[in-house]
Amino acid sequence: MNILVCDDDFSIANSIAEYIKNKFKHEVFVSINREEALNVIHSENIDLLIIDIVLKDDNGIFLAEDIQKDQSNIKIIFITGYGNVYYENIYEHITPQGFLEKPIQYNILNFFIKQAENEYKKKTAKLKISYDFKEHLIPIDSILYIQSSKRVCEIITDDKIYRCYKKLSDFPKELPEYFARCHQSYIVNANYIASYQSGQFTLTNGAIIPISDSYAKNAKNLYLMNFGG
């Protein structure tokens, strides 16, 4: 993974970065302010952002929100020296991977990094299916949505449609958390949602995905989590 650590105290940011590099062997970048953080975000493919809630002359929550609006796939871990004072404000627009309280407890950081690694592996993985005696490996991030019709599921990607004999309910355990059931017959990839309104999603390719009443809350939470609603 590519990880960015943002803290206005360079010694803290660098200490976290060096720990992650040595223990997990990931690529880690360090920034101490908004400008440096955004430069890294725009030049590198960042998967995880570890950011202090209170930055000098700035607000880490607002910066994280701005980053997630631009790149919703990025996971967020907040560093805080103020306990749960800011938690309510954070959850209004962001679902963080977790919180690291100062002084940093590295066993907790280990737990969060391993969680992020699991999601990263799912994100970069391929979905294996078979149909008409042929096997296919589909890059998970290329899947827009999955539709079930009778005994056949159609997996719609950005350039192709695959079919397989499988229950729709079998897919979620093989997919990252930004995939969610929004209808008895549909699972949608939140990264391709262009807009949301009551009863449907519109995807970036123009496809209309229905939202049934029984999955309406789940669908709305998916949208809010990824786009801040």
C-alpha positions as CSV (number, residue, x, y, z in Angstrom):
1,M,0.0,0.0,0.0
2,N,0.9,3.7,-0.3
3,I,0.4,5.5,3.0
4,L,0.5,9.2,3.8
5,V,1.1,10.4,7.4
6,C,0.1,14.0,8.0
7,D,1.0,15.7,11.3
8,D,2.3,19.2,11.9
9,D,4.8,17.7,14.4
10,F,7.3,16.2,12.0
11,S,8.9,14.0,14.7
12,I,5.6,12.2,15.3
13,A,4.8,11.9,11.6
14,N,8.3,10.6,10.8
15,S,8.2,8.2,13.8
16,I,4.9,6.7,12.5
17,A,6.2,6.5,9.0
18,E,9.5,4.8,9.9
19,Y,7.6,2.3,12.1
20,I,5.2,1.3,9.2
21,K,8.1,1.1,6.7
22,N,10.1,-1.2,9.0
23,K,7.3,-3.4,10.2
24,F,5.0,-3.6,7.2
25,K,7.3,-2.6,4.2
26,H,4.7,-0.3,2.7
27,E,5.6,2.9,0.9
28,V,5.0,5.8,3.3
29,F,5.0,9.6,2.6
30,V,5.1,12.3,5.2
31,S,3.5,15.8,5.2
32,I,3.2,18.5,7.9
33,N,0.5,20.7,6.3
34,R,-2.4,20.9,3.8
35,E,-0.3,21.9,0.8
36,E,2.2,19.1,1.2
37,A,-0.6,16.6,1.8
38,L,-2.5,17.6,-1.3
39,N,0.7,17.5,-3.4
40,V,1.3,13.9,-2.3
41,I,-2.4,13.0,-2.9
42,H,-2.3,14.3,-6.4
43,S,1.1,12.8,-7.3
44,E,0.9,9.4,-5.7
45,N,-1.8,6.7,-5.5
46,I,-2.5,6.9,-1.8
47,D,-4.5,4.0,-0.2
48,L,-4.4,5.1,3.5
49,L,-4.2,8.5,5.1
50,I,-3.1,8.8,8.8
51,I,-3.8,12.4,9.8
52,D,-3.8,14.5,12.9
53,I,-7.2,16.1,13.8
54,V,-5.5,19.4,14.8
55,L,-3.0,20.8,12.4
56,K,-1.3,24.1,12.8
57,D,-3.6,26.8,11.3
58,D,-5.8,24.0,9.8
59,N,-8.3,21.3,10.6
60,G,-7.4,17.7,9.9
61,I,-11.1,16.7,9.7
62,F,-11.8,19.3,6.9
63,L,-8.7,18.3,5.1
64,A,-9.6,14.6,5.2
65,E,-13.1,15.4,4.0
66,D,-11.6,17.3,1.0
67,I,-9.3,14.5,0.2
68,Q,-12.1,11.9,0.4
69,K,-14.4,14.0,-1.9
70,D,-11.6,13.8,-4.5
71,Q,-10.6,10.2,-3.8
72,S,-13.3,8.3,-1.9
73,N,-11.2,5.0,-1.8
74,I,-8.7,6.4,0.6
75,K,-9.0,5.1,4.1
76,I,-8.6,7.5,7.0
77,I,-7.0,7.0,10.4
78,F,-7.2,10.0,12.7
79,I,-4.6,11.0,15.2
80,T,-6.0,12.8,18.3
81,G,-4.7,14.2,21.5
82,Y,-8.2,15.1,22.7
83,G,-9.9,11.8,23.3
84,N,-13.4,11.6,21.8
85,V,-14.0,15.4,21.7
86,Y,-14.1,15.5,17.9
87,Y,-15.7,12.1,17.2
88,E,-19.2,13.3,16.6
89,N,-18.1,15.9,14.0
90,I,-16.0,13.3,12.2
91,Y,-18.8,10.7,11.8
92,E,-21.0,13.3,10.2
93,H,-19.2,13.0,6.9
94,I,-16.4,10.3,7.3
95,T,-16.3,6.7,8.4
96,P,-12.7,6.4,9.6
97,Q,-10.7,3.3,9.8
98,G,-10.0,4.2,13.4
99,F,-8.5,6.7,15.9
100,L,-4.9,6.8,17.3
101,E,-4.6,8.7,20.6
102,K,-1.4,10.4,21.6
103,P,1.0,9.1,22.7
104,I,0.7,6.6,19.9
105,Q,0.0,3.0,20.9
106,Y,1.7,1.0,18.2
107,N,-0.2,-2.2,18.9
108,I,-3.4,-0.3,18.0
109,L,-1.7,1.1,14.9
110,N,-0.8,-2.5,14.0
111,F,-4.5,-3.5,14.2
112,F,-5.6,-0.7,11.9
113,I,-2.9,-1.3,9.3
114,K,-3.8,-5.0,9.1
115,Q,-7.4,-4.0,8.6
116,A,-6.4,-1.7,5.8
117,E,-4.2,-4.4,4.3
118,N,-7.2,-6.8,4.2
119,E,-9.3,-4.2,2.3
120,Y,-6.4,-3.4,0.0
121,K,-6.0,-7.1,-0.9
122,K,-9.7,-7.3,-1.7
123,K,-9.5,-4.1,-3.8
124,T,-6.6,-5.4,-5.9
125,A,-7.9,-8.9,-6.1
126,K,-9.7,-10.6,-8.9
127,L,-13.1,-12.3,-8.7
128,K,-13.0,-15.8,-10.0
129,I,-16.1,-17.1,-11.8
130,S,-17.0,-19.9,-14.3
131,Y,-19.6,-20.1,-17.0
132,D,-20.1,-22.5,-19.9
133,F,-17.0,-24.4,-18.8
134,K,-14.8,-21.3,-19.0
135,E,-13.2,-19.6,-16.1
136,H,-12.7,-15.8,-15.8
137,L,-10.7,-13.6,-13.4
138,I,-12.3,-10.2,-13.2
139,P,-10.4,-7.2,-11.6
140,I,-12.7,-6.3,-8.7
141,D,-12.2,-2.6,-9.2
142,S,-13.5,-2.8,-12.8
143,I,-17.0,-4.1,-11.6
144,L,-19.7,-1.5,-11.8
145,Y,-22.5,-3.6,-10.4
146,I,-23.8,-7.2,-10.3
147,Q,-27.3,-8.1,-11.3
148,S,-29.2,-11.3,-10.5
149,S,-31.8,-12.8,-12.9
150,K,-33.3,-16.1,-11.9
151,R,-30.3,-18.5,-11.5
152,V,-27.8,-16.3,-13.4
153,C,-25.8,-13.4,-12.2
154,E,-24.5,-10.8,-14.6
155,I,-21.3,-9.0,-13.6
156,I,-21.1,-5.7,-15.4
157,T,-17.7,-4.1,-15.8
158,D,-16.6,-0.9,-17.5
159,D,-16.2,-2.8,-20.8
160,K,-17.7,-6.2,-20.6
161,I,-20.5,-8.4,-19.1
162,Y,-19.7,-11.7,-17.5
163,R,-22.3,-14.4,-16.4
164,C,-22.1,-17.1,-13.8
165,Y,-24.4,-19.5,-11.9
166,K,-24.2,-18.1,-8.4
167,K,-26.4,-16.6,-5.7
168,L,-26.2,-12.8,-5.3
169,S,-25.9,-13.3,-1.6
170,D,-22.6,-15.2,-2.1
171,F,-20.8,-12.1,-3.5
172,P,-20.4,-9.7,-0.6
173,K,-17.9,-11.8,1.3
174,E,-15.7,-11.8,-1.7
175,L,-15.9,-8.0,-2.3
176,P,-14.6,-4.9,-0.5
177,E,-16.8,-2.8,1.8
178,Y,-17.6,-0.3,-0.9
179,F,-19.8,-2.9,-2.6
180,A,-23.3,-3.1,-1.1
181,R,-26.6,-4.8,-1.7
182,C,-29.2,-2.1,-2.7
183,H,-31.9,-4.3,-4.1
184,Q,-33.0,-8.0,-4.1
185,S,-31.3,-8.3,-7.5
186,Y,-28.5,-5.8,-7.4
187,I,-25.1,-5.2,-5.7
188,V,-23.5,-1.8,-6.6
189,N,-19.9,-0.5,-6.5
190,A,-20.0,2.9,-4.7
191,N,-17.0,4.1,-6.6
192,Y,-19.1,4.3,-9.8
193,I,-22.1,6.1,-8.3
194,A,-22.6,9.5,-9.9
195,S,-25.8,10.5,-8.1
196,Y,-28.3,9.2,-5.6
197,Q,-32.0,9.9,-5.2
198,S,-34.8,8.1,-3.5
199,G,-35.3,4.8,-5.2
200,Q,-32.3,4.7,-7.4
201,F,-28.6,5.2,-8.1
202,T,-27.3,6.7,-11.3
203,L,-23.8,5.3,-12.2
204,T,-21.0,7.1,-14.1
205,N,-21.8,5.1,-17.3
206,G,-25.5,6.2,-17.1
207,A,-26.9,3.0,-15.8
208,I,-29.8,3.3,-13.4
209,I,-29.7,0.9,-10.4
210,P,-32.9,0.5,-8.4
211,I,-33.0,0.7,-4.6
212,S,-35.7,-1.3,-2.9
213,D,-37.3,-0.3,0.3
214,S,-35.7,-3.1,2.3
215,Y,-32.2,-2.0,1.3
216,A,-32.9,1.8,1.2
217,K,-31.1,2.5,4.5
218,N,-28.2,0.4,3.5
219,A,-28.0,2.2,0.2
220,K,-28.2,5.6,1.7
221,N,-25.5,4.8,4.2
222,L,-23.2,3.6,1.4
223,Y,-23.6,6.8,-0.4
224,L,-23.1,9.0,2.6
225,M,-20.0,7.0,3.6
226,N,-18.4,7.5,0.3
227,F,-19.6,11.0,-0.7
228,G,-20.5,12.8,2.5
229,G,-24.1,13.0,1.3
